[in-house]
């Protein structure tokens, strides 16, 4: 295997055609319906920046209430799928952008979404990512971050943990190729500490298979 920190973008590019299979697991449907409804309400009338939008699975939910969405992702393969979806009356634009730089992204957004991306950020990269992300948002902006938490017997096992505390999973695609993907499962105290510089009125919600953080930007 190559450097695991470099594997993740290639893995998700190759996985694009089956990207959403994980959301179709029957036992996760109650959680996913709840999250869709939450996202549809949370950004009502706002101009939302979404980082690592993937195939637009969560973007469609945000579009139910948002005024506009700027959706970014590093991989064109997943954004090609996202562009084909129906977002109703919401104004939407897609930009290829590195989530750690967001150089192509303008500032002043009144909403921010990070969905199923936090878990793929190395601990040492998190401060820089959060700084760049929040620089694109206006004070008082609404932010939602959601990801899955580790569930024994349902989540892929952690194959190793590096000296920084990052976890890794070995995943196999239908063509037989195997990738070591960085996957962290933060606790509520860790999330609150990581976001303390930026967040006010932070609310943490844990579902059976997912967690959600909602706050306003200082």
C-alpha positions in Angstrom: 0.0 0.0 0.0 1.0 3.6 -0.6 1.2 6.3 2.1 -2.3 6.0 3.8 -2.7 9.8 3.9 -2.5 9.9 0.1 -4.8 6.9 -0.4 -8.0 8.5 0.7 -8.6 10.8 -2.4 -7.8 8.0 -4.9 -10.0 5.6 -2.9 -13.1 7.9 -3.1 -12.5 8.8 -6.7 -12.5 5.1 -7.6 -15.5 4.4 -5.3 -17.6 7.1 -7.0 -20.1 4.7 -8.7 -20.9 2.9 -5.4 -20.3 6.0 -3.2 -23.8 6.0 -1.7 -24.2 2.3 -1.0 -23.2 2.9 2.6 -26.3 5.1 3.0 -28.6 2.3 1.9 -28.0 0.0 4.8 -31.5 -0.8 6.1 -30.6 -0.5 9.8 -29.3 3.1 9.3 -32.5 4.4 7.6 -34.1 6.0 10.7 -30.9 7.9 11.4 -30.5 9.0 7.8 -34.1 10.2 7.5 -33.7 12.2 10.7 -30.5 13.8 9.4 -32.1 14.7 6.0 -35.0 16.5 7.9 -32.5 18.3 10.1 -30.4 19.5 7.2 -33.5 20.6 5.3 -34.5 22.9 8.2 -31.1 24.0 9.6 -30.0 26.3 6.7 -33.3 27.9 5.8 -32.6 31.0 3.7 -28.8 30.8 4.2 -25.9 30.8 1.7 -24.1 27.5 2.5 -20.5 26.4 2.0 -20.3 22.6 1.9 -16.9 21.0 2.1 -16.2 17.6 0.6 -19.7 17.3 -0.9 -19.1 13.9 -2.6 -22.0 12.8 -4.8 -24.4 15.4 -3.3 -26.3 13.0 -1.1 -26.5 15.5 1.8 -26.4 18.5 -0.5 -29.9 17.7 -1.7 -31.2 17.9 1.8 -29.6 21.3 2.4 -31.1 22.5 -0.9 -34.7 22.1 0.5 -34.2 25.2 2.6 -31.0 27.0 1.6 -30.9 30.1 -0.5 -27.7 29.0 -2.2 -25.0 26.3 -1.9 -21.4 26.4 -2.9 -20.4 22.7 -2.9 -16.7 21.8 -3.1 -14.8 18.5 -3.4 -11.3 17.5 -4.6 -12.6 14.7 -6.8 -14.3 15.5 -10.1 -15.6 11.9 -10.3 -18.0 12.3 -7.4 -18.9 15.9 -8.4 -19.9 14.7 -11.9 -22.6 12.5 -10.1 -23.6 15.4 -7.8 -24.2 17.8 -10.7 -26.8 15.4 -12.2 -29.1 15.6 -9.2 -32.1 17.8 -8.7 -31.7 20.7 -6.2 -35.1 22.3 -6.7 -35.1 26.1 -6.6 -31.9 26.4 -4.6 -29.0 28.1 -6.4 -26.1 25.8 -6.5 -22.5 25.9 -7.8 -19.8 23.2 -7.7 -16.1 24.0 -7.4 -13.2 21.6 -7.4 -11.2 22.6 -4.3 -8.8 21.0 -1.8 -10.7 21.0 1.5 -7.5 21.9 3.4 -6.9 25.1 1.3 -10.3 26.2 -0.1 -8.3 28.7 -2.2 -11.1 29.0 -4.9 -13.8 29.7 -2.3 -15.0 33.2 -1.5 -15.8 34.3 2.0 -19.0 35.6 3.6 -21.1 32.4 3.7 -23.9 32.4 6.3 -23.9 28.6 6.6 -21.3 25.8 6.6 -21.6 22.0 6.3 -19.1 19.3 6.8 -20.7 15.9 6.2 -18.8 12.6 6.6 -15.4 14.3 6.1 -14.3 15.2 9.7 -13.4 11.5 10.3 -10.9 11.6 7.4 -8.9 14.6 8.8 -5.5 13.8 10.5 -5.2 15.2 14.0 -2.3 17.4 12.9 -4.2 18.8 9.9 -7.3 19.7 11.9 -6.3 23.2 13.2 -5.3 24.4 9.8 -8.5 23.0 8.2 -10.7 24.6 10.8 -9.0 28.0 10.4 -9.4 28.0 6.6 -13.0 26.8 6.8 -14.1 29.4 9.3 -12.4 32.2 7.4 -14.9 31.5 4.7 -17.9 32.0 7.0 -19.4 35.2 8.4 -19.7 35.8 12.2 -22.9 34.2 13.4 -23.0 31.7 10.6 -24.8 28.4 11.2 -22.5 25.3 11.0 -23.5 21.6 11.0 -20.9 18.8 11.1 -22.0 15.2 10.9 -20.2 11.9 10.7 -20.6 8.3 11.8 -19.4 6.9 15.1 -17.8 3.5 15.7 -20.3 0.7 16.2 -18.9 -2.7 17.0 -20.0 -5.2 14.3 -21.2 -2.6 11.9 -18.2 -0.3 11.3 -15.0 -1.5 9.6 -12.5 -2.4 12.3 -9.5 -0.1 12.9 -6.5 -1.8 11.5 -3.9 0.4 13.2 -3.4 3.6 15.0 -0.4 5.8 14.3 1.8 7.8 16.7 -0.4 10.8 16.4 -3.5 8.9 17.4 -5.1 8.6 13.9 -7.0 5.4 13.1 -6.9 3.6 9.8 -9.2 1.1 8.1 -8.4 -1.3 5.3 -11.1 -1.2 2.6 -11.5 -3.2 -0.5 -13.3 -2.0 -3.7 -15.2 -4.4 -6.1 -12.2 -4.6 -8.4 -10.2 -6.1 -5.6 -8.0 -3.1 -5.0 -7.3 -2.4 -1.3 -6.7 0.9 0.4 -5.7 2.0 3.9 -8.1 4.9 4.7 -7.6 7.3 7.6 -10.7 7.1 9.8 -11.1 8.9 13.2 -14.0 8.6 15.6 -13.8 11.7 17.9 -15.5 11.8 21.3 -17.9 14.7 22.3 -15.2 16.2 24.6 -12.7 16.1 21.8 -15.1 17.8 19.4 -15.9 20.5 21.9 -12.2 21.2 22.5 -11.4 21.3 18.8 -14.2 23.7 18.0 -13.9 25.9 21.2 -12.1 28.7 19.3 -14.8 29.1 16.7 -18.2 27.9 18.2 -20.9 29.4 20.4 -24.1 27.6 21.4 -22.6 24.3 20.4 -25.0 21.3 20.5 -23.9 17.7 20.2 -26.4 15.0 19.2 -25.6 11.3 19.0 -27.7 9.0 17.0 -27.4 5.2 16.8 -24.9 5.4 13.9 -24.1 9.1 13.4 -23.2 12.1 15.5 -24.1 15.7 14.7 -22.6 19.0 16.0 -24.5 22.3 15.5 -23.3 25.8 16.4 -22.9 29.4 15.4 -19.6 31.0 14.5 -18.1 33.4 17.0 
